[in-house]
Amino acid sequence: MVHHEDFFAKKFNSIKGDTLLMLNPPYGIRLAKHADAVNLYEKIAKKINDISLLSDNHLLGFILCPSEETWSVFCKFLPHAKSVTYHFTQGGLDIRVCQFYV
């Protein structure tokens, strides 16, 4: 089942089975002022932690991180996850795709 919704507004009551989260934060926010982007990635990680507490199985996901700082804060606030990061450049911009498993 696929859902396209506001990640922060979505209410998760309980999750049955393994879940895949594909997260692509809005481009304008990802590249916003440094503090705004870092705060966004902290908020996303905390929401994933909350979701993982409702699941009896695992969460697997991917998220685009535009900088070392956003990637670092995302990983810091998702301490129980295993992760692998892939580095790319697109149009001269550095980007990280973080694959996580909680």
Backbone as numpy.savetxt, mean C-alpha at the origin, in Angstrom:
# Nx Ny Nz CAx CAy CAz Cx Cy Cz
-13.63 -11.73 -7.01 -14.48 -10.57 -7.01 -13.57 -9.33 -7.01
-13.86 -8.37 -7.85 -13.07 -7.15 -7.97 -13.90 -5.98 -7.45
-13.26 -5.13 -6.65 -13.91 -3.92 -6.14 -13.04 -2.73 -6.48
-13.65 -1.70 -7.03 -12.97 -0.44 -7.29 -13.64 0.59 -6.39
-12.99 0.89 -5.26 -13.59 1.79 -4.28 -12.51 2.64 -3.63
-12.96 3.63 -2.92 -12.06 4.45 -2.11 -11.52 3.57 -0.99
-10.23 3.34 -0.99 -9.59 2.44 -0.04 -9.86 2.83 1.41
-9.84 4.12 1.70 -10.02 4.56 3.09 -11.49 4.57 3.51
-12.39 4.74 2.56 -13.82 4.77 2.89 -14.42 3.37 2.98
-13.78 2.40 2.36 -14.29 1.03 2.34 -14.30 0.47 3.75
-15.45 -0.09 4.16 -15.58 -0.75 5.46 -15.39 -2.25 5.27
-14.44 -2.79 5.98 -14.17 -4.23 5.93 -14.69 -4.83 7.22
-15.76 -5.63 7.13 -16.32 -6.27 8.32 -15.57 -7.55 8.64
-15.41 -8.37 7.67 -14.60 -9.58 7.80 -14.20 -10.00 6.39
-13.11 -10.71 6.31 -12.61 -11.13 5.01 -12.46 -12.64 5.03
-13.06 -13.28 4.07 -12.97 -14.73 3.94 -12.02 -15.06 2.80
-11.04 -15.86 3.07 -10.11 -16.27 2.03 -8.98 -15.27 1.83
-8.02 -15.67 1.01 -6.89 -14.81 0.70 -7.38 -13.63 -0.13
-6.75 -12.47 0.06 -7.18 -11.25 -0.60 -6.00 -10.58 -1.29
-6.23 -10.08 -2.50 -5.22 -9.36 -3.26 -5.59 -7.89 -3.28
-4.67 -7.04 -2.85 -4.86 -5.59 -2.86 -3.90 -4.97 -3.87
-4.42 -4.33 -4.88 -3.61 -3.63 -5.88 -3.81 -2.14 -5.61
-2.78 -1.48 -5.10 -2.92 -0.09 -4.67 -2.09 0.84 -5.54
-2.76 1.79 -6.14 -2.13 2.80 -6.97 -2.63 4.15 -6.49
-2.00 4.69 -5.43 -2.46 5.98 -4.90 -2.50 7.04 -5.99
-3.44 7.97 -5.89 -3.57 9.00 -6.93 -2.23 9.69 -7.23
-1.95 9.80 -8.51 -0.67 10.35 -8.97 -0.37 11.71 -8.35
-1.37 12.58 -8.31 -1.16 13.92 -7.77 -0.79 13.90 -6.30
-1.36 12.97 -5.54 -1.02 12.87 -4.11 0.33 12.20 -3.93
0.62 11.17 -4.76 1.91 10.49 -4.65 3.05 11.47 -4.86
2.87 12.43 -5.75 3.94 13.37 -6.07 3.74 14.72 -5.40
2.87 14.78 -4.42 2.59 16.03 -3.70 3.78 16.40 -2.83
3.59 17.42 -2.02 4.64 17.82 -1.09 5.10 16.61 -0.30
6.36 16.59 0.03 6.99 15.45 0.69 6.19 14.97 1.90
5.83 15.85 2.81 5.12 15.45 4.04 3.77 14.84 3.71
3.05 15.37 2.74 1.74 14.83 2.36 1.87 13.41 1.84
2.85 13.17 1.00 3.04 11.83 0.43 3.46 10.83 1.51
4.36 11.23 2.37 4.80 10.34 3.46 3.63 10.02 4.37
2.83 11.00 4.72 1.65 10.76 5.57 0.65 9.83 4.89
0.48 9.96 3.58 -0.42 9.10 2.84 0.03 7.63 2.94
1.30 7.38 2.76 1.80 6.01 2.80 1.76 5.42 4.21
1.93 6.24 5.20 1.76 5.78 6.59 0.30 5.39 6.82
-0.62 6.20 6.36 -2.05 5.94 6.52 -2.46 4.66 5.78
-1.91 4.44 4.59 -2.21 3.22 3.83 -1.73 1.99 4.59
-0.50 2.04 5.10 0.05 0.89 5.84 -0.79 0.58 7.08
-1.21 1.61 7.78 -2.04 1.40 8.98 -3.39 0.78 8.60
-3.97 1.19 7.49 -5.24 0.61 7.03 -5.04 -0.86 6.67
-3.93 -1.20 6.03 -3.65 -2.60 5.69 -3.51 -3.42 6.97
-2.85 -2.87 7.98 -2.75 -3.56 9.27 -4.13 -3.82 9.85
-5.01 -2.83 9.80 -6.37 -3.00 10.31 -7.12 -4.09 9.54
-6.97 -4.10 8.21 -7.63 -5.10 7.39 -7.11 -6.49 7.73
-5.80 -6.60 7.93 -5.21 -7.92 8.20 -5.74 -8.52 9.51
-6.14 -7.69 10.44 -6.69 -8.19 11.69 -8.08 -8.80 11.50
-8.77 -8.43 10.43 -10.10 -8.94 10.14 -10.08 -10.21 9.31
-8.92 -10.55 8.80 -8.81 -11.68 7.88 -8.34 -12.93 8.59
-8.95 -14.06 8.25 -8.48 -15.31 8.80 -7.42 -15.94 7.90
-7.15 -15.31 6.77 -6.14 -15.78 5.83 -5.10 -14.69 5.59
-4.63 -14.56 4.37 -3.53 -13.64 4.09 -3.93 -12.53 3.13
-3.20 -11.43 3.23 -3.33 -10.33 2.29 -2.06 -10.30 1.46
-2.21 -10.26 0.16 -1.10 -10.08 -0.76 -1.41 -8.82 -1.52
-0.41 -8.00 -1.75 -0.69 -6.78 -2.48 0.53 -6.15 -3.11
0.23 -5.13 -3.90 1.24 -4.33 -4.55 0.88 -2.87 -4.34
1.89 -2.03 -4.18 1.66 -0.59 -4.08 2.78 0.14 -4.80
2.43 1.21 -5.48 3.42 2.06 -6.13 3.92 3.09 -5.14
5.23 3.19 -4.99 5.85 4.16 -4.07 6.77 5.07 -4.88
6.54 6.39 -4.87 7.29 7.28 -5.73 8.68 7.67 -5.22
8.99 7.37 -3.97 10.28 7.79 -3.43 10.77 6.82 -2.37
12.02 6.95 -2.04 12.61 6.13 -0.98 11.90 6.40 0.35
11.52 7.64 0.60 10.87 8.01 1.85 9.48 7.38 1.98
8.69 7.43 0.90 7.34 6.85 0.98 7.43 5.33 1.12
8.35 4.71 0.39 8.55 3.27 0.50 8.98 2.91 1.92
9.91 3.66 2.48 10.43 3.38 3.82 9.34 3.49 4.88
8.54 4.53 4.83 7.48 4.70 5.84 6.40 3.64 5.66
6.11 3.26 4.42 5.13 2.20 4.18 5.61 0.91 4.85
6.86 0.54 4.64 7.40 -0.69 5.23 7.49 -0.59 6.76
7.82 0.58 7.25 7.94 0.78 8.70 6.61 0.55 9.41
5.52 1.01 8.82 4.21 0.90 9.46 3.47 -0.37 9.07
4.15 -1.27 8.38 3.62 -2.58 8.05 4.64 -3.62 8.53
4.90 -3.64 9.85 6.04 -4.39 10.38 5.94 -5.90 10.28
4.75 -6.45 10.19 4.61 -7.91 10.18 4.51 -8.47 8.77
4.69 -7.63 7.78 4.59 -8.07 6.39 5.95 -8.50 5.86
5.90 -9.44 4.97 7.08 -9.77 4.17 6.94 -8.94 2.91
8.05 -8.42 2.40 7.93 -7.60 1.21 9.14 -7.76 0.29
8.89 -7.48 -0.97 9.92 -7.44 -2.00 9.65 -6.17 -2.78
10.71 -5.46 -3.13 10.55 -4.20 -3.85 11.25 -4.26 -5.20
10.54 -3.79 -6.21 11.08 -3.72 -7.57 11.26 -2.25 -7.92
12.42 -1.88 -8.45 12.73 -0.50 -8.81 12.64 -0.32 -10.33
11.96 0.76 -10.73 11.79 1.08 -12.14 12.00 2.58 -12.33
12.20 2.97 -13.56 12.11 4.39 -13.92 11.12 4.48 -15.08
10.33 5.54 -15.04 9.39 5.80 -16.12 9.41 7.29 -16.41
9.75 7.62 -17.62 9.83 9.03 -18.00 10.83 9.79 -17.15
11.87 9.13 -16.72 12.89 9.76 -15.90 12.55 9.80 -14.41
11.37 9.33 -14.03 10.98 9.31 -12.63 11.26 7.94 -12.03
11.83 7.92 -10.85 12.11 6.70 -10.13 10.82 6.23 -9.45
10.55 4.95 -9.48 9.37 4.42 -8.81 9.69 3.04 -8.25
9.06 2.73 -7.14 9.21 1.42 -6.51 7.85 0.74 -6.49
7.84 -0.53 -6.84 6.64 -1.34 -6.72 6.92 -2.29 -5.57
6.20 -2.11 -4.49 6.40 -2.92 -3.30 5.34 -4.02 -3.26
5.80 -5.24 -3.27 4.91 -6.39 -3.14 4.95 -6.79 -1.68
3.77 -6.89 -1.04 3.74 -7.23 0.38 2.83 -8.42 0.64
3.11 -9.09 1.72 2.37 -10.28 2.11 2.20 -10.25 3.63
0.96 -10.17 4.09 0.69 -10.09 5.52 -0.10 -11.32 5.93
